């Protein structure tokens, strides 16, 4: 079990949380309330100078240690800036709600299995609208950034601000109040393993991938997409293709790859499940290069062809 020392609550005297699972549970249970607005606080809102904090960065951010800048500003003080690649940004991890979470099942079955579950799901949806679309994206993830605080942060005096941004203009802001005594950075101990290395933490982040999206004036029932790529590692090239379905609870995805050509078949998990075009979205990972759309065939529920459906690829 991965563990992480987060913070001690000054007011309650609560012991430091030492299990990664407890952090993940907290993050998921607070969806969407904790991360639905700007100015959110880390867990908890009190920390020690030199300690490690978990910053709830928000919905659908494309943050990575190599592309984010972290600016830590004490009240009335001089900012400390961590540039992209700074090792004091310990890890960036994306978390998904449990597929059996009430907000998911309540939304999909149009009933409140727990009080206000559909309202919470609708609120979350407002923060996951793709650019240029009026429809929310059901591919929900929350980003958590683990940051080592500077040892020079002064105790008290108000909130220290943590700002995170990337070149795409995505930002996150959190605050924390520094308390005595000084802290120490987390070693991220894992049972039977000990302190985790940077490589172990990096294994938790997303790898490079392509996003394949569909477009068209008429929503099809089923789609077959054929893609080509440069030869893979088994055919004199690099990588091995792997297709990821981010929405397994609303669509089925079958695929095969012969080392240079890939075929993907997309079907709704049940009739009427896919309601907007970007629900057909999928990812291609595995390190293959020069991924290209070869053909797209779409069909309605009766098996008749649907014209005008195209696929696009974004790195």
N, C-alpha and C positions, 0 to 999 in steps of 0.2 A: 504494500500500500504506500503510495507516494505521500509524503507529508511536507507541510510548509508552515513555518512560523509566520503568522500574519501580524496581529497586534494584540495588545492588552487593553481592555476597556477600563479607563481611568475611573469611571463612575461606579461600575458594578464590581470591579476587581475580578472580572472573568479571566480564567486562565487562558494562556495563548493556545490557539487552535493548532493542532499538530497533524491533522490528517487532511490530505488533498481532497478526499471524498467529502469532508465536511465543508470545505470551501466550495466545491462544485454544487453541493446541495443548497448552500446559501444562495449561490448565484442563480440557480434554476428556480428556487422557491420565490425569489424576489422579482421574477419576470412577470409583467413588464414594468412593475412600479418603480423599481430602483433605477433603471436605466432609461426611463422614458423622457427624462428632461435633463437640461444642462445643469451643471453645478453639483453633480452627484459626489458623494464622499466615498473614500476607500473603506474597506472592511478592517477594523472599525474606523471611527472618525478620529481616533487618537493613535499616535505612533511615536517612536523614539528616533532621534537623529541617528543615522547610520543603519537603521533597520530596513527590512524589506516589506513593501506593501503591495497589495493587489488592487489595481485600478480597474474598475468596471468601465470599459471604454465605450460601450454602446452597441447598437444594432448595425450589422452589415458593414462594418469597417474592414478595409483591406489593409490592416496594420501588419507589419513585420519588423523585427529588430533592424533589418537593413534599410528600411524606408521611413522610419518615424523619428521625429525630433521630440524630445521630452524636455520641457522647461519647468523647473521647480523654483518657485518664488516665495520666500518667506515674507511675512507682513512687514512692509517698509524696508525690505532688504534687497540685495543684489541677486538677480536670477542665476541659477546654475543650469547650464544647457548641456544635455546629452545629445550629441549628434548621431545620425544613423550609424549603426554598427557599434555603438558604445556598449561595452560589456556590462555596464551597470543596469542596462535593460536586460533582465535575466531571461525572460521568456515572454512570448505572445501566444496565447492559446485561445482557440475558438470553442465555444460550448453550445450545444443544442439542447432544447427542452426534451425531456423524456417523451418518446412517442406515445406513451400511455398517460402523459400528463392530462389533467382535467381540461386545461385550456385547449389542447389539441383535439381530444375526443369530443368535447362539447361543441367546438366549432364545426367539426366534420359531421356531427349528428344533429346539429341545430337544436341543442337542449342544454340547459345549465345543470350539469352533473354535480357541480359544486356552485355555491352562490356566485353569480356574476362572471362565471368562467368565460362565456361568450363575449362579454364586455371587455374583459382583459385581453382576449384574443384579438378583438377588433382594435383595441388601443395599440397592441403590438403591431398589427398590420399597417397602421398609419405610419410607422417608422421603417417599413420595409418596402416602400414603393420604388420600383426601378426608375431610373432616369427616363423621362419621356413617356411614362406610362401613368395611368390613373388607377391601375390595379396593384394591390399589394403582392409581394413575392412570398410564397409559402416556404421558401428555402430560408428558414430563420437561423441565424447564429448570433451569439453575443461574444464580444472579444474581451479578454482579460489580459492586462499587461502587468507583469511582475517587475517592480522597479526598486533598486537599492537607493535609499535616501542619502543625501550628503551628510557627512558627520558634522558639518559646520552649522546645521540648521539651529536657530536659537529656540529655546524653550519658551512656550507661551506667547502672548502678544497677539493672538488671533490665528486665523487660518493660513496655513501654507498652501499655495495653489500648485497643482500639478496639471500642466497643459501638454497634450499630445497632438501632433499633427503630422500629416504626410504630404507629399507633393500633389496628390489628387485633391487636396482641399478638405479632406476628412479631419475632423477635430474631436477631441474629448477633453473635458475639464473635470477635475475632482479636487477636493480640498481635504486637508488633514491638519489637526492641531498637534504640535510637537510637545511631548511631555518628558519629564525626567524619569529615570536616568538615561544615559546613552544606551542605544541598542546595538545589535549586531546583525549582519546580513544573514539571511537564511541559507542553510546548506542544502535544503530540499532533500532531507534524508528519506530513503526508501528502505522498508524492512528487508533485512537480509542482504542489502546492497550497500548501504551507507550513503554518503553524499553523492548527489547526482552530478554528472559532468555536464559541461555545456552541450556536448553532443547528445546526451540523453534528453536534455530539455528541448533541444532543437528537433528531436524526433516527434515531439508533440505538436509541432506547428504544421500548417499546410505546406505541401510541396507544390512545385510549379505544375500548372495544368492549363488546359484550354477549356473555355466555356463555349458550348455549342447551343445556340438559341434558334428557335424557329420564328418565322414571320409569315403573315398572309392575311387576306381579308376575311376568309372563312375558317372557322375553327374545325379542324379535322377530328376524326375519331381515333385513327391509328396512323402512324408514320414510320416509314423505313428510310433511314439515312445511310448513305454509303460515303465513307471517308477514305482518303488515301494519305499516306505519310511516307517519309523516307524509310528505307529498310531498317528493321530493328536489330537488336544485338544478336539475334539468332540468324540474321541474314546479312551480316557484314556491316551493320550500322550501329546505332546506339539506342538504348532504352527498350522497354517492352510495354506496349499499350495496355492501359487498364481503364475501363469505363466506370464512372461513378454516378449512381442515381441519387440525387439529393432528396427526392420526394417519393420514397418507396411506399409510403402509405396512400398515395393517390395515383401512382402509375407503376406499371410493370415495365421492365427494361431487359431485353435479351440482346446479346451481342457476341460476335466472334471476330477474330483478327488472324490473318494468315502471315503476318510479318510486314505487310505493306498496304493491305486493304482491310478496312473494317466495315462491318455492317451492324447497324443498331436498329432494333424494332421497338417501338414505343406504343404501349396500350394503356388505357385507363384501368385502374384496379377494379373499378366497377362503373357501370354506365352512368354518365353524367359527372364523374369525379373530376375530370379536367375541365375547368371552366374558363381559363384564359390561356393565351398562347405561350406565355413564358413558363407555364407549368410543365411544358415539354422539355425544358432546359435539362442538359446533363453535362458532365465534365469528362474530359479525357486526360488522364495522367500517365505516369510511367516513364517519362523522359523521351518519348518519340518526338521527332522534329518534322517541321514542314507539313503540319496537318492541314488538309485541304478538303473541301466539299466536292464530291464527285457527282452525287445525284440525290434527289429527294423524291420520294413517292408518298402521297398521302391519300387516305381513304375515309369515306364517311361510314356511319354505323352499319350500312347495308353492303359495304364493300365496294362502292362505286368510287372512282378516282375523284379527288379534290384538287383542282388546279391552283396555281399561284402560290404554293407553299415553298418557301425558301429557307435555307439554313445559313447561319453566319457563325464565324469562329472568332473569339476574342482570346488573346493570351492571358 
